[in-house]
């Protein structure tokens, strides 16, 4: 993928595990590439990614409150 550093590209067969492995900064663009999987699966993974992002955001806010 042109212009994307190799360390930012991850291949994970389990879509939900892939969402948990994402390393990003809020505001980053995130692209999930699918082969021939169904659109319904992509929506499930998208929802899982949103939940994971919210969990991380909440965890970060809790760490700031502890400082």
Secondary structure, DSSP 8 states (H G I E B T S, - for coil): -TTS-GGG----SSHHHHHHH----TT-------SS--HHHHHHHHHHHHHHHHHHHHHHHHHHHH-
